[in-house]
Each structure stands twice: as structure tokens, then as C-alpha cells.
Amino acid sequence: DTEEKQADLARFLLGQEFFAFDTETDGIDPLKAGLVGMSFAVKENEAWYVPVPANSVEVAKVVERFSPALQNPKSLKIGQNIKFDILVLRKYNVKVAGPLFDTMIAHYVLQPELRHGMDYLAEIYLHYQTIHIDELIGPKGKNQKNMRDLDPKDIYRYACEDADVTLKLKNVLEKELKENDAERLFYDIEMPLVPVLVNIERNGVLLDTEALKQSSVHFTAQMQRIEQEIYELAGETFNIASPKQVGEVLFDKLRIIEKAKKTKTGQYVTSEEVLESLRHKHPVVEKILEHRGLKKLLGTYIDALPQLINPRTGRVHTSFNQTVTSTGRLSSSNPNLQNIPIRDENGKEIRKAFIPDEGCLFFSADYSQIELRIMAHLSEDKNMIDAFLSNHDIHAATAAKIYKIDLKDVDSDMRRKAKTANFGIIYGISVFGLAERMNVDRKEAKELIDGYFETYPSVKAYMEKSIQIAQEKGYVETIFHRKRFLPDINSRNAVVRGYAERNAINAPIQGSAADIIKVAMARIYQRFQTEGIQAKMILQVHDELNFSVPVNEKERVEEIVIEEMEHAYRMHVPLKADCGWGKNWLEAH
């Protein structure tokens, strides 16, 4: 806690090959939180805590002392959810450099289905109970204190323990990664992605708030119109937002079906799923679904997004989570920008509001049919590989083979059915499921599936083999050996087992697609760095990457992005990326 001691520690850390570090802050949003202190550990059971004062000039001085050690490109930095700490330090002009080891991500790679919090990991790996944050600042609620309110004497044990436990976990998890053949996935795919995500989150996205205001007025009016139509069709007014009242109108008054599903408390079930299946029974159902859709768009995005703009940057900053999904995909939260509906007209209004920086263009690049291409690669199906290699439209090619006709004779309805089959079958869809999704009878759906497997016999073999591997090993793997554990694969319960079987088929495909785009993101980021490109990566939505690009870099950025996406991994069929430009996300994609 003195200048002298801090200078000594900073010099010592600069000479180390590795150290674990952790930041204490006065909030949980790294872009807004202020630094309260930092802790460091180099050997087990020994750690240091450095408190930083509240005064911003003083904070900068303390942080600056440690910046040579934190920015040392040679030493390994160890952290638990290290992206948070890196983002916090970036506000104080420190760019953490050098190789990283994140214990949270290491555990995620080993056990994607479990929790990855430090308290939990300390318990299972170290049989150690950590000091809980609530002991310092009290339970959640309006009386909860803030780290800033505490005396460093009350924080230091907690903070030192964070750095020490992280170091100990690294020592255990490092060995486990090696034993489980997960080193390549961790060191070559997940760790290089951390700086990329730091960068995307810091960049944030600009919103056209005027456009959102206009959309809000437009959708609110549309909702009121639909409300009136619902009341006319129902013959009475009721609260559309109340599941109870909706159930009574649909099932007691209009009697649209005989036996309606009820909850334990005797209330009718009116979930999205139930209403979707009754869509054709009465015109009022469609209107209720439409009303719900608009309400959700308004509540989740159109009225909510402007509230989430960071006043300091004028942008929306989402958080990308690297340890949430069991498939390896990234997820996004606060706000979730990955599930903005794209198919319907209304969802498009939201995309229109995402704009590039001043003097820049919006650039969007996404993988074309990556999951089907991975299926072709994994199953090594000759017909599917040929269709991709000859650059045919895969859905039309599938239709031509199933219906045994010439490619030029395929009509749009045949193509649509083949497309549903192509995507449905990778997800292990049943005859019943396909019939329902395509609105045809089961006989036609069965013929389609049989025709499909006749066309692509190795796909069927791949599916059977995936289930068999899962039954023997208890897990399946992606191309990069990301494991998905399926404990229910041998369950006696057919429904539970069926779900695990579908995952056995799909997880290697979806997970490999997630791995490939992560590789592409890290390579694009590195090339932007080395070539001094000003363009910024601002969003990742599963198979799609979005950028804000200065006009003079247009050709170069397109070249780099497409090249890195298409060469991220070599398969039996080429990876293909499509791209578009515009003055907003909608125009570009």
C-alpha cells in the first residue's frame, strides 16, 4: 500500500514467466466499473493485494506502475474470466499482452455442461471453501454495499485468495487439458479469441435511435389495430397479455378444440408452442401470435435498446459469453443481440437501426450453409460432396435426386421441401416432425426421408455411427475434439434417449461450425492488427460477422475477411462466405 512496495512488486512481476491476477471493482459491468484494487500471485499460498484510491489521477498512477508487467508480451497471464479484468484495465490505458490462461474457459472446455464459477471450481478441484462476496458486501438488494465502501484491510484476504485460487486451479486444469486431448482447442481456438471479444465489446455498436423511435410508433399502432381485430374475432374484449383469459376465450368460449391441455392448477396452456399447433384452427389464434410477436419486439428491442446505450461511448455494448452453451457457440447478453428475429419483416426494422461509425460502411459476411458442408465433410457422402464441389444449389440438387428428375425441372415447392429435409435431417427430425413442419401427411414425409437417405446413403451411416459412438463413449466430438457429453444416450426412457440421439448427430456439426468461426475471428483480428486496418469487428451472430469499415478500406477488408473465413479449416468441400455492404445492418445482410 506504499509507492515503494508497489514499485518493488511491479519490478518483481515484470521478471516473472507467469503470474495470476485479478481486479476488484465497484460494479459488474467492466465498461462502467471503477477499479478498487488488484491482486497478484506467482506461487501457491502466497499473494499480494494492491488497493487503488478513488481519485482518478491517483488510480492512473498506481495502474501505470504495473502496466509494464501487465503489458509484457512474454509472460503468461492467468485469470478466472480474464476478459473482465482485461476490459477493466483497458479503461486505464493498459493493454494486457502476452499469452493467456483462463481457468473458467479451461474448465468449460473440459466440462461444458457444468458450472464454471471460481467458488464451485475451488470446491471440486481444491476441496477448498472460498470467502463468499456476500460476506464482504452483504446479500443482493438495496442495502448491498460496494467494494469501494470497504477498507482495504477488509478486502485483501478475499482479493488475494482470488489470485491464489486461480493459480492453483490453473496448475490442476493444465494437466487435465493434456490428459483429455483438449490442449489444441484451448490454446489454439479459445484463448486467442479472448482479445478478439475484448475488442468487439469495447467497440460496441452505434444505433440509429431516430429510426427506432419511428419503428416504435409504427409497431404500437399496428398492435392496437391487431387488438381490435382480436376483439372482433373473439366477440368480446379481454386482456390479451393474460394467459388465463386467452385460454378461456379460445377453449371455453370459441371451443376451437375439444380437449385442451391444462396446467396443474387447472389453467389452460396457451404457450407459443400450443398456439402454433392451433394456428389453422381459428383466425384469432394467428392474430394473438402476431400480437405477442410485436409486443416482444417492442419490449425486448425497439424500446429497450436505446435505454442500453452507454452514455460515455454513445453505443450499445453486448457481452459475449464464451462458457455458456454446451455446443461451443458464443452467446450474447445485456442485450442479447444474437436472437434478433431475421426472417420476418418486423425483425428487419431492428436491423435497420444498427449503423456503422461516421464515414464508414456496414459490412456483413456469413458462412453459406456451413452446417451442411460440415455434414458432407464428416459423413464423406459422395453425392453431397459432388453437389457442393460442382457449386450446385444444394437444396435444388437434393430435390433433383430425391424426386429423380433433372436439376432444371426442380420447382420452388420441391426445393423448399428438400431444404426442410436438409436442415431437419441434420437435427435428427422424425417423420412426424417433418410432416408437421412441411404441412404434409406422414406418408409423404416418410417418402421424403427415405428418398433422402437413398440419395445420401453415407449421411444415414454417419448418423447411425454418431449414435453408436455416443453410446460407447458417453460423448461425441467436433472436428477440433470439443466434447459434448450425453449421459442420457442409453436411457430407458425413449423420449429422453431420442433427445440425446439427436444431439449426438447434431453436436459435432453445430460445434464444428462454432469452432471454425472462432478460428476465423482470431485470424481476421490478427491481420487487422498487423496490417494496421482501422475497420472494427462489431458483432458476431453465430455464422455471421459484422464490421464497421472506413470507405477507403472497403476492398481490402472484404478480401481479408472472406479469405480468412474460407480458409479457417480445410474440408472435403470448400467453406464459402457470402458478404454484403450497406449503410446499416439490414442493407448489408
Protein Blocks (a to p, Z undefined) as FASTA:
>chain_A
ZZklmmmmmmmmmmpmbdcdddddfbfbfklpccfbdcddfbghiacdddddfblklmmm
mmmmmmmmmmmmkbccddehkllmmmmmmmnopacedjdddfklmmmmmmmmbccbfklm
mmmmnopacddfklmnopadjklccfklpcfklmmmmmmmmmmmmmmmmmmmmmmmmmno
pmmmmmmmmmmmmmmmmmmmmnopaddfklmmmmmmmmmmmmmmmmmmmmmmnopacdfk
lmklmmmmmmmmnomafbdcddfkopacfbfklmmmmmmmpmklmmmmmmmmmmmmmmmm
mmmmmmmpcfklopacddddfklbmnopacdehiafklccfkbmklmmmmmmpccdehia
cdddddehklmmmmmmmnopaklmmmmmnopafklmmmmmmnopafklpcfklmmmmmmm
mmmmmnopafklmmmmnopafklmmmmmmmmmmmmmmlmmmmmmmmmmmmmnopacdfko
pacddfklmcfblklmmmmmmmmmmmmmmmmmmmmmmmmmmmmmmmmmmnopabdcfbde
hjaccddddfklmmmmmmmmmmmmmmmpccfbdcdddddddfbfklmZZ
